[in-house]
Amino acid sequence: MSLISDVMDHSLDDGYAEAAARKQSAGGGGMPKTLRAKLGLAGGLVLAALIVTVGAAQARVEAPVVAKEREELIDRIDQETAAADRLEDAVDELRADVSARQREALRDSGEGDRSTLVGILSGATAVHGPGVRLVVDDAEDAGGGGGSDARAASGFSDTGRVRDRDMQRVVNGLWESGAEAVSINGQRLTALSAIRAAGDAILVDNRPLVPPYTVLAVGDGGAMSDRFQNSADGLYLHALQENYGIRTAISTEDDVRLPAAPSVIVRTAQPITEKGTS
């Protein structure tokens, strides 16, 4: 108890207390006492004020220059964006012209029916017919969490967002269920199409899509819908809905319309020609 009482009564070490008393008696601390010290302090304050003033003036002078450079940069971005849009339109026109010439050449060679079938199956021709409409959307709370492992095999964390792997499974499930043609948000899919991700965005043939993702598939609507919902991919989508809040809706349609793919260009594959025997 004596140690505790001593600590409580002498919380400040005796040496510190003596030093503080000597400094107070000598007049230390507070404002400088000598003229030289006062002049030094005043000079330091003046120098600090000068630096602040010069910095503010320089910022005021450079502000119009920075604003002008920013406007010039925005103008350049707008010009380059417009130029890219014009080039994309020109490419689409050229592709349409090439497709029209190909169809005309096939028609002149007497293989018009075959070329039509090839165009439908390859995605080069716009199609319509009965089918299904499947809408897939992010969860209402896209940052929410879930406790299931429906995506464990994909390595995705639960964010409530639809991922590229999810759309790949949806599309593959529809093909396996009897779809003859498929599109996502108006983008026609072909044998060369790729569904990938860039951050949180889903790309179809390098074109970004915005949710909700509307998948149209031409085929026997009723049978295709039943087969898809009972398939492994349909059950996977149902698990995402139940465990992650992802919203889905599927319906049969009497007539769905799918545009032609913007580009169906084969650069590597070559047809095998059969030679007759004599």
Disulfide bonds with the S-S distance in Angstrom:
none
